[in-house]
Amino acid sequence: MAEQHESHIESARLRRSPRYGVFLTLGVALGLITALILTYSVDSEAVSRTTGVAYDTTQVLGFMALVCGTVGLALGGLIALVFDRVLSRRVRTVRIDHETVRDAEPEI
């Protein structure tokens, strides 16, 4: 059996890019850690100045987690975008050898 080889060389642009999911997850995690620190470093029970309602520690933690988690998510995404912009300047062109091998039809 004879094989047929086809080969041609192409060029492609190669660049690195950050994994956005990792940056977003780390941003949320750091935001939640910040919420924990802020919640337990302040008074254990918060009272609203406008309504006079008292919130216990878990409610304060929930509010802080919503705010700090969202801010952490936004900052993680912003940092990933900055890294992507910086890494996009380091684009290089590489040569790719594309080879296709086909079996020849068997002779009968």
C-alpha positions in Angstrom: 0.0 0.0 0.0 1.3 3.4 -0.9 0.6 6.4 1.2 0.1 10.0 -0.1 1.7 12.8 1.8 0.5 16.4 1.5 2.4 19.1 3.3 2.3 22.8 3.4 3.7 25.4 5.8 1.5 28.0 7.4 2.3 30.9 9.7 0.3 31.7 12.8 0.4 34.3 15.5 1.1 32.9 19.0 0.3 34.8 22.2 -0.4 34.0 25.7 -3.7 35.0 27.4 -4.8 34.8 31.1 -7.4 32.4 32.3 -10.3 34.7 33.1 -12.1 32.2 35.3 -9.1 31.9 37.6 -8.8 35.7 38.0 -12.6 36.0 38.6 -12.6 33.2 41.2 -9.6 34.6 43.0 -11.3 38.0 43.1 -14.4 36.7 44.6 -12.5 34.6 47.1 -10.4 37.6 48.2 -13.6 39.7 48.4 -15.2 37.1 50.7 -12.1 36.9 52.9 -12.2 40.7 53.1 -15.9 40.5 54.1 -15.1 38.1 56.9 -12.3 40.4 58.2 -14.5 43.5 58.1 -17.4 41.8 59.7 -15.6 40.4 62.7 -13.3 43.3 63.2 -16.2 45.7 63.8 -18.9 45.6 66.5 -20.8 42.3 66.6 -24.2 43.9 66.1 -24.9 46.8 63.7 -27.8 49.2 64.1 -29.1 51.1 61.1 -29.0 54.9 61.7 -32.0 55.6 59.6 -34.4 52.8 60.6 -33.0 51.8 64.0 -33.1 48.1 63.0 -30.4 45.9 64.6 -28.7 43.4 62.4 -26.9 40.4 63.8 -23.4 39.2 62.7 -24.6 36.7 60.1 -26.7 39.4 58.4 -23.9 41.8 58.4 -21.6 39.1 56.9 -24.2 38.4 54.2 -24.4 42.1 53.2 -20.6 42.5 53.3 -20.1 39.3 51.3 -22.5 40.6 48.6 -20.6 43.9 48.3 -17.1 42.7 48.7 -17.6 39.6 46.5 -18.9 41.8 43.7 -16.1 44.3 44.1 -13.6 41.4 44.1 -15.2 40.0 41.0 -14.9 43.3 39.2 -11.3 43.8 40.3 -10.3 40.3 39.3 -11.8 40.8 35.8 -10.0 44.2 35.5 -6.7 42.7 36.5 -7.2 39.9 33.9 -8.0 42.5 31.2 -4.8 44.4 32.1 -2.7 41.2 31.9 -4.3 40.4 28.6 -3.5 43.8 27.2 0.1 43.6 28.4 0.6 40.0 27.1 -1.0 40.9 23.7 2.0 43.1 22.9 4.2 40.0 23.0 2.8 38.3 19.9 5.2 36.2 17.8 4.8 34.6 14.5 5.5 30.8 14.3 5.7 28.5 11.3 3.4 25.5 11.3 4.0 22.4 9.2 0.6 21.0 8.3 0.9 17.4 7.0 -1.9 15.2 5.8 -1.3 11.4 5.3 -3.8 9.5 3.2 -3.8 5.8 2.5 -3.9 5.0 -1.2 -6.8 2.9 -2.5 -5.9 -0.8 -2.5 -5.5 -2.3 -5.9 -7.7 -5.3 -6.7 
